[in-house]
Amino acid sequence: MRSLKKSPPWRGPNLMTPIPPVWSGFATEALVEGIARYQVRLGRSRTARWRHRGYVIWLRWYFRGEWRALKAALPPPRS
């Protein structure tokens, strides 16, 4: 999850909404622009950074069961 600190997820207004069929295509420009705006906001405001960190902690906690189930369903990594 270190990548969330470097490149935070850019999402719509509600993370809990169903995900559209991303693999069928999406507007790359809008995604890049949204991430850039989010990073600028995090860079300008200490409060925004704290809120972001808290949100990431909450997401990890909230979805911990799903991650465990996914990990159990996947084959072990090859060495």
Number of C-alpha atoms within 10 A of each C-alpha: 8 7 8 12 13 9 12 17 15 18 11 10 7 7 11 7 8 7 9 9 8 8 6 6 8 11 8 9 9 11 13 12 12 16 17 15 12 16 18 11 14 17 11 10 11 11 11 15 16 12 13 16 14 12 12 17 11 12 12 14 10 11 10 12 11 11 12 10 10 11 11 10 9 8 8 8 5 4 3
